[in-house]
Amino acid sequence: MEKKNNLILDKSFDFALRIIHIYKLMIKQNEYVLSKQLLRSGTSISANVEEGVSAHSTKDFVARMIIALKEARETRYWLRLIQYGKFIEEDFPTYIKESEDVIHILTAIINTTKKRLSIPLKIYFIFFTLFAQHFIQNKIQ
């Protein structure tokens, strides 16, 4: 995988690969319904993050991250169900921890971006004007 130095892109992509691994194990056990649900939600996280990174607006970015967050929560649900249903022997606490890590990162991204959206443009303009004035004054002296 080409590294893009983006934590959530890398983490969600690696997590999707691990979900594919579980899916393959479940197919070997002839479990097709839950495995397909897990595969769909677990790989959708990374796909939505990827789309969000190339969003055409900040609101579109937030919307994609929210969808990715919902998919991460759904994936955590399927992992827990598969674990407690004892469909396969696998290190589910590790997978569940990874899903929770993704959930925490996505939640932080969404909250931070929403806070930035709520600051009126006027404040940015005032800050920029003060910064420019300060920079020009120091440059002249």
Residue frames as a rotation matrix with the C-alpha (Angstrom) as fourth column:
MET 1
0.575 0.818 0.000 0.00
0.818 -0.575 0.000 0.00
0.000 0.000 -1.000 0.00
GLU 2
-0.238 -0.584 0.777 1.20
0.503 -0.758 -0.416 3.47
0.831 0.292 0.474 -0.83
LYS 3
-0.167 0.120 -0.979 1.59
0.964 -0.191 -0.187 5.32
-0.209 -0.974 -0.084 2.45
LYS 4
0.154 0.331 0.931 -0.09
0.562 -0.804 0.193 8.71
0.813 0.493 -0.310 2.46
ASN 5
-0.835 -0.525 -0.161 1.02
0.393 -0.367 -0.843 9.67
0.384 -0.767 0.513 5.99
ASN 6
-0.294 0.831 0.473 -2.59
-0.744 -0.509 0.433 9.90
0.600 -0.224 0.768 7.07
LEU 7
-0.849 -0.159 0.504 -3.32
-0.497 0.566 -0.658 7.99
-0.181 -0.809 -0.560 10.27
ILE 8
-0.047 0.922 0.384 -6.98
-0.486 0.314 -0.816 7.25
-0.873 -0.225 0.433 9.63
LEU 9
0.492 0.153 -0.857 -6.39
-0.863 0.213 -0.457 6.30
0.113 0.965 0.237 5.98
ASP 10
-0.433 -0.780 -0.452 -3.65
-0.657 0.616 -0.434 3.86
0.617 0.109 -0.780 6.94
LYS 11
-0.827 0.114 0.550 -5.41
-0.443 0.471 -0.763 2.48
-0.346 -0.875 -0.339 10.01
SER 12
0.189 0.979 0.072 -8.76
-0.649 0.179 -0.739 1.95
-0.737 0.092 0.670 8.27
PHE 13
0.359 -0.132 -0.924 -7.09
-0.851 0.361 -0.382 0.31
0.384 0.923 0.017 5.26
ASP 14
-0.715 -0.682 -0.154 -5.08
-0.523 0.668 -0.530 -2.07
0.464 -0.298 -0.834 7.46
PHE 15
-0.568 0.600 0.564 -8.22
-0.489 0.306 -0.817 -2.83
-0.662 -0.739 0.120 9.46
ALA 16
0.442 0.737 -0.511 -10.11
-0.851 0.164 -0.499 -3.65
-0.284 0.656 0.700 6.25
LEU 17
-0.123 -0.579 -0.806 -7.40
-0.712 0.617 -0.335 -6.15
0.691 0.533 -0.488 5.35
ARG 18
-0.936 -0.218 0.275 -7.79
-0.351 0.580 -0.735 -7.82
0.001 -0.785 -0.620 8.74
ILE 19
-0.088 0.979 0.186 -11.56
-0.670 0.080 -0.738 -7.96
-0.737 -0.190 0.649 8.28
ILE 20
0.350 0.142 -0.926 -11.02
-0.886 0.372 -0.278 -9.71
0.305 0.917 0.256 4.95
HIS 21
-0.698 -0.666 -0.263 -8.92
-0.500 0.717 -0.486 -12.27
0.512 -0.208 -0.833 6.82
ILE 22
-0.704 0.514 0.490 -11.80
-0.353 0.346 -0.869 -13.00
-0.617 -0.785 -0.062 9.23
TYR 23
0.261 0.829 -0.494 -14.21
-0.869 -0.021 -0.494 -13.17
-0.420 0.558 0.715 6.30
LYS 24
-0.049 -0.370 -0.928 -12.08
-0.776 0.599 -0.197 -15.84
0.629 0.710 -0.316 4.62
LEU 25
-0.948 -0.293 0.122 -11.92
-0.295 0.673 -0.679 -17.87
0.117 -0.679 -0.724 7.84
MET 26
-0.373 0.888 0.268 -15.68
-0.483 0.060 -0.873 -17.73
-0.792 -0.455 0.407 8.21
ILE 27
0.295 0.432 -0.852 -16.28
-0.955 0.160 -0.249 -18.78
0.029 0.887 0.460 4.62
LYS 28
-0.575 -0.582 -0.574 -14.14
-0.533 0.800 -0.277 -21.86
0.621 0.146 -0.770 5.29
GLN 29
-0.939 0.299 0.168 -16.58
-0.002 0.486 -0.874 -22.65
-0.343 -0.821 -0.456 8.12
ASN 30
-0.627 0.709 0.324 -19.51
0.645 0.238 0.727 -22.23
0.438 0.664 -0.606 5.69
GLU 31
0.014 0.593 -0.805 -20.76
0.760 -0.529 -0.377 -19.11
-0.650 -0.607 -0.458 7.45
TYR 32
-0.491 -0.181 0.852 -21.93
0.844 -0.343 0.413 -16.81
0.218 0.922 0.321 4.66
VAL 33
0.482 0.796 0.367 -24.47
0.662 -0.605 0.442 -14.40
0.574 0.030 -0.818 6.14
LEU 34
0.879 -0.166 -0.447 -22.62
0.287 -0.565 0.774 -12.88
-0.381 -0.808 -0.449 9.10
SER 35
-0.107 -0.985 0.136 -19.31
0.725 0.017 0.688 -13.01
-0.680 0.173 0.713 7.24
LYS 36
-0.212 0.095 0.973 -20.79
0.884 -0.407 0.232 -10.96
0.418 0.909 0.002 4.41
GLN 37
0.833 0.544 0.095 -22.21
0.427 -0.743 0.515 -8.39
0.351 -0.388 -0.852 6.85
LEU 38
0.575 -0.709 -0.408 -18.80
0.366 -0.223 0.903 -8.07
-0.732 -0.669 0.131 8.52
LEU 39
-0.322 -0.724 0.610 -17.01
0.879 0.011 0.477 -7.79
-0.352 0.689 0.633 5.19
ARG 40
0.188 0.495 0.848 -19.39
0.787 -0.592 0.171 -5.11
0.587 0.636 -0.501 3.93
SER 41
0.968 0.248 0.036 -19.21
0.176 -0.776 0.605 -2.88
0.178 -0.580 -0.795 7.00
GLY 42
0.556 -0.808 -0.194 -15.53
0.406 0.061 0.912 -3.50
-0.725 -0.586 0.362 7.76
THR 43
-0.381 -0.701 0.603 -14.31
0.885 -0.087 0.457 -2.55
-0.268 0.708 0.654 4.30
SER 44
0.413 0.639 0.649 -16.77
0.759 -0.635 0.142 0.32
0.503 0.434 -0.748 3.95
ILE 45
0.717 -0.202 -0.667 -14.97
0.447 -0.600 0.663 2.24
-0.534 -0.774 -0.340 6.70
SER 46
-0.290 -0.954 -0.078 -11.82
0.440 -0.205 0.874 2.65
-0.850 0.219 0.480 4.63
ALA 47
-0.373 0.220 0.902 -13.76
0.914 -0.081 0.397 3.34
0.160 0.972 -0.171 1.44
ASN 48
0.695 0.705 0.140 -15.64
0.655 -0.701 0.282 6.22
0.296 -0.104 -0.949 3.07
VAL 49
0.471 -0.634 -0.613 -12.48
0.311 -0.531 0.788 7.63
-0.825 -0.562 -0.053 4.63
GLU 50
-0.527 -0.684 0.505 -10.84
0.685 0.010 0.728 7.52
-0.503 0.730 0.463 1.19
GLU 51
-0.005 0.615 0.789 -13.80
0.874 -0.380 0.301 9.36
0.485 0.691 -0.536 -0.34
GLY 52
0.821 0.351 -0.451 -13.81
0.555 -0.678 0.482 11.86
-0.137 -0.646 -0.751 2.53
VAL 53
-0.028 -0.933 -0.358 -10.19
0.545 -0.315 0.777 12.75
-0.838 -0.173 0.518 1.96
SER 54
-0.871 -0.279 0.405 -11.07
0.485 -0.350 0.802 13.85
-0.082 0.894 0.440 -1.57
ALA 55
0.068 0.977 -0.203 -14.30
0.909 -0.145 -0.391 15.57
-0.412 -0.158 -0.898 -0.57
HIS 56
-0.186 -0.077 0.979 -15.29
0.754 -0.650 0.093 18.72
0.629 0.756 0.179 -2.45
SER 57
0.139 0.215 0.967 -16.21
-0.384 -0.888 0.253 20.59
0.913 -0.406 -0.041 0.74
THR 58
-0.813 -0.437 0.385 -15.72
-0.486 0.144 -0.862 20.43
0.321 -0.888 -0.329 4.47
LYS 59
-0.038 0.886 0.462 -19.37
-0.919 0.151 -0.365 19.47
-0.393 -0.439 0.808 4.96
ASP 60
0.656 0.204 -0.727 -18.95
-0.587 0.743 -0.321 16.61
0.474 0.638 0.607 2.49
PHE 61
-0.388 -0.883 -0.265 -15.81
-0.351 0.408 -0.843 15.55
0.852 -0.234 -0.468 4.36
VAL 62
-0.684 0.189 0.705 -17.69
-0.713 0.031 -0.700 15.47
-0.154 -0.981 0.114 7.68
ALA 63
0.409 0.910 -0.073 -20.57
-0.896 0.385 -0.219 13.54
-0.171 0.155 0.973 6.10
ARG 64
0.399 -0.344 -0.850 -18.16
-0.391 0.775 -0.497 10.86
0.829 0.531 0.175 4.82
MET 65
-0.713 -0.693 0.108 -16.42
-0.359 0.228 -0.905 10.62
0.603 -0.684 -0.411 8.18
ILE 66
-0.297 0.704 0.645 -19.80
-0.895 0.030 -0.444 10.21
-0.332 -0.709 0.622 9.89
ILE 67
0.688 0.507 -0.519 -20.68
-0.678 0.704 -0.212 7.36
0.257 0.498 0.828 7.52
ALA 68
-0.082 -0.812 -0.577 -17.28
-0.243 0.578 -0.779 5.76
0.967 0.077 -0.245 8.21
LEU 69
-0.749 -0.156 0.643 -17.92
-0.643 -0.059 -0.763 6.11
0.158 -0.986 -0.056 11.95
LYS 70
0.255 0.925 0.282 -21.32
-0.925 0.318 -0.207 4.40
-0.281 -0.208 0.937 11.63
GLU 71
0.628 -0.087 -0.773 -19.73
-0.423 0.796 -0.433 1.58
0.653 0.599 0.463 9.65
ALA 72
-0.499 -0.865 -0.041 -16.99
-0.360 0.251 -0.898 1.21
0.788 -0.434 -0.437 12.29
ARG 73
-0.487 0.409 0.772 -19.61
-0.837 0.032 -0.546 0.88
-0.247 -0.912 0.327 15.01
GLU 74
0.645 0.729 -0.230 -21.52
-0.764 0.603 -0.232 -1.65
-0.031 0.325 0.945 12.96
THR 75
0.210 -0.670 -0.713 -18.31
-0.350 0.629 -0.694 -3.61
0.913 0.395 -0.102 12.38
ARG 76
-0.738 -0.448 0.504 -17.63
-0.599 0.090 -0.796 -3.66
0.311 -0.889 -0.335 16.12
TYR 77
0.094 0.873 0.479 -21.13
-0.917 0.263 -0.299 -5.08
-0.387 -0.411 0.825 16.60
TRP 78
0.755 0.197 -0.626 -20.57
-0.523 0.756 -0.393 -7.88
0.396 0.624 0.674 14.06
LEU 79
-0.261 -0.927 -0.268 -17.18
-0.395 0.356 -0.847 -8.71
0.881 -0.116 -0.459 15.59
ARG 80
-0.646 0.074 0.760 -18.73
-0.756 0.074 -0.650 -9.03
-0.104 -0.995 0.008 19.03
LEU 81
0.450 0.889 0.079 -21.59
-0.844 0.453 -0.286 -11.13
-0.290 0.062 0.955 17.70
ILE 82
0.552 -0.334 -0.764 -19.22
-0.393 0.704 -0.592 -13.46
0.735 0.627 0.257 15.87
GLN 83
-0.564 -0.801 0.202 -16.97
-0.520 0.153 -0.841 -13.69
0.642 -0.579 -0.503 18.93
TYR 84
-0.529 0.394 0.751 -19.75
-0.761 0.170 -0.626 -14.55
-0.374 -0.903 0.210 21.37
GLY 85
0.621 0.748 -0.234 -21.44
-0.766 0.517 -0.382 -16.81
-0.164 0.417 0.894 18.84
LYS 86
-0.008 -0.773 0.634 -18.17
-0.424 0.577 0.698 -18.75
-0.906 -0.263 -0.332 18.67
PHE 87
0.906 0.367 -0.211 -18.27
-0.314 0.249 -0.916 -19.07
-0.284 0.896 0.341 14.89
ILE 88
0.579 -0.798 -0.167 -14.48
0.207 0.342 -0.917 -19.20
0.789 0.496 0.363 14.58
GLU 89
0.612 -0.523 -0.593 -11.46
0.698 0.005 0.716 -19.22
-0.371 -0.853 0.368 16.85
GLU 90
0.124 -0.562 0.817 -9.70
0.619 -0.600 -0.507 -15.89
0.775 0.569 0.274 16.43
ASP 91
-0.610 -0.440 -0.659 -8.22
0.789 -0.410 -0.457 -13.12
-0.069 -0.799 0.598 18.60
PHE 92
0.161 0.819 0.551 -11.41
0.807 -0.430 0.404 -11.04
0.568 0.380 -0.730 18.69
PRO 93
0.611 0.060 -0.790 -10.40
0.630 -0.641 0.438 -8.72
-0.480 -0.765 -0.430 21.55
THR 94
-0.496 -0.846 -0.198 -7.60
0.465 -0.451 0.762 -7.43
-0.734 0.286 0.616 19.31
TYR 95
-0.631 0.334 0.700 -9.99
0.690 -0.172 0.703 -6.86
0.355 0.927 -0.122 16.40
ILE 96
0.480 0.865 -0.146 -12.53
0.823 -0.386 0.417 -5.18
0.305 -0.320 -0.897 18.66
LYS 97
0.239 -0.506 -0.829 -9.80
0.561 -0.625 0.543 -2.94
-0.793 -0.595 0.135 20.10
GLU 98
-0.797 -0.533 0.284 -8.76
0.514 -0.351 0.783 -1.99
-0.317 0.770 0.553 16.57
SER 99
-0.170 0.815 0.554 -12.35
0.784 -0.228 0.577 -1.11
0.597 0.532 -0.600 15.71
GLU 100
0.667 0.408 -0.624 -12.56
0.731 -0.523 0.439 1.03
-0.147 -0.748 -0.647 18.85
ASP 101
-0.306 -0.845 -0.439 -9.32
0.542 -0.534 0.649 2.79
-0.783 -0.039 0.621 17.90
VAL 102
-0.770 0.095 0.631 -10.81
0.584 -0.295 0.756 3.64
0.258 0.951 0.171 14.51
ILE 103
0.309 0.951 -0.008 -14.02
0.827 -0.264 0.496 4.81
0.469 -0.160 -0.869 16.20
HIS 104
0.421 -0.204 -0.884 -12.06
0.669 -0.588 0.455 7.12
-0.612 -0.783 -0.111 18.53
ILE 105
-0.686 -0.726 -0.044 -10.00
0.474 -0.492 0.730 8.60
-0.552 0.480 0.682 15.70
LEU 106
-0.540 0.554 0.633 -13.05
0.652 -0.199 0.731 9.20
0.531 0.808 -0.254 13.51
THR 107
0.508 0.741 -0.439 -14.94
0.850 -0.346 0.399 10.75
0.143 -0.576 -0.805 16.43
ALA 108
0.032 -0.591 -0.806 -12.04
0.554 -0.661 0.507 13.13
-0.832 -0.463 0.306 17.09
ILE 109
-0.859 -0.341 0.382 -11.81
0.493 -0.349 0.797 14.06
-0.139 0.873 0.468 13.40
ILE 110
-0.128 0.910 0.395 -15.55
0.768 -0.161 0.620 14.76
0.628 0.382 -0.678 13.21
ASN 111
0.582 0.382 -0.718 -15.65
0.792 -0.466 0.394 16.79
-0.184 -0.798 -0.574 16.43
THR 112
-0.302 -0.787 -0.538 -12.59
0.506 -0.610 0.609 18.86
-0.808 -0.088 0.583 15.52
THR 113
-0.849 -0.012 0.528 -13.87
0.508 -0.289 0.811 19.57
0.143 0.957 0.252 12.02
LYS 114
0.172 0.981 0.088 -17.34
0.843 -0.192 0.502 20.50
0.510 -0.012 -0.860 13.29
LYS 115
0.359 -0.112 -0.927 -15.80
0.706 -0.617 0.348 22.93
-0.611 -0.779 -0.143 15.78
ARG 116
-0.710 -0.689 -0.142 -13.84
0.391 -0.554 0.735 24.56
-0.585 0.466 0.663 12.97
LEU 117
-0.573 0.578 0.581 -17.01
0.657 -0.099 0.747 24.85
0.489 0.810 -0.323 10.90
SER 118
0.392 0.828 -0.400 -18.87
0.902 -0.261 0.345 26.57
0.181 -0.496 -0.849 13.72
ILE 119
-0.214 -0.512 -0.832 -16.36
0.559 -0.762 0.325 29.43
-0.801 -0.396 0.450 13.98
PRO 120
0.781 0.619 -0.082 -17.73
0.305 -0.493 -0.815 32.24
-0.545 0.611 -0.574 11.85
LEU 121
0.360 -0.614 0.703 -15.74
0.895 0.015 -0.445 33.30
0.263 0.790 0.555 8.81
LYS 122
0.764 -0.016 0.645 -15.61
-0.051 -0.998 0.036 36.81
0.643 -0.060 -0.763 10.24
ILE 123
0.854 -0.474 0.214 -13.39
-0.232 0.021 0.972 35.62
-0.465 -0.880 -0.092 13.10
TYR 124
0.353 -0.736 0.578 -11.00
0.817 0.544 0.194 34.05
-0.457 0.404 0.793 10.61
PHE 125
0.453 -0.131 0.882 -10.93
0.631 -0.652 -0.421 37.31
0.630 0.747 -0.213 8.68
ILE 126
0.903 -0.109 0.415 -10.21
-0.340 -0.773 0.536 39.35
0.262 -0.625 -0.735 11.82
PHE 127
0.675 -0.683 0.280 -7.46
0.127 0.481 0.867 36.94
-0.727 -0.550 0.411 12.87
PHE 128
0.300 -0.554 0.776 -5.91
0.949 0.252 -0.187 37.01
-0.092 0.793 0.602 9.39
THR 129
0.658 0.007 0.753 -6.04
0.268 -0.936 -0.226 40.83
0.703 0.351 -0.618 9.29
LEU 130
0.897 -0.333 0.292 -4.35
-0.416 -0.405 0.814 41.13
-0.152 -0.851 -0.502 12.69
PHE 131
0.499 -0.731 0.466 -1.73
0.472 0.680 0.561 38.58
-0.727 -0.061 0.684 11.71
ALA 132
0.371 -0.325 0.870 -1.03
0.882 -0.171 -0.440 40.37
0.291 0.930 0.223 8.42
GLN 133
0.825 -0.043 0.563 -0.74
-0.121 -0.987 0.103 43.74
0.552 -0.153 -0.820 10.16
HIS 134
0.789 -0.551 0.271 1.65
-0.253 0.112 0.961 42.30
-0.560 -0.827 -0.051 12.73
PHE 135
0.388 -0.639 0.664 3.71
0.766 0.624 0.154 40.62
-0.513 0.449 0.732 10.02
ILE 136
0.507 -0.142 0.850 3.92
0.637 -0.602 -0.481 43.78
0.580 0.786 -0.215 7.90
GLN 137
0.901 -0.160 0.403 4.88
-0.354 -0.808 0.470 45.95
0.250 -0.567 -0.785 10.89
ASN 138
0.613 -0.709 0.349 7.63
-0.052 0.404 0.913 43.58
-0.788 -0.578 0.211 11.94
LYS 139
0.388 -0.446 0.806 8.85
0.895 0.390 -0.216 43.25
-0.218 0.806 0.551 8.35
ILE 140
0.724 -0.052 0.688 9.09
0.283 -0.887 -0.365 47.03
0.629 0.458 -0.628 7.93
GLN 141
0.833 -0.418 0.361 11.03
-0.541 -0.482 0.689 47.52
-0.114 -0.770 -0.628 11.16
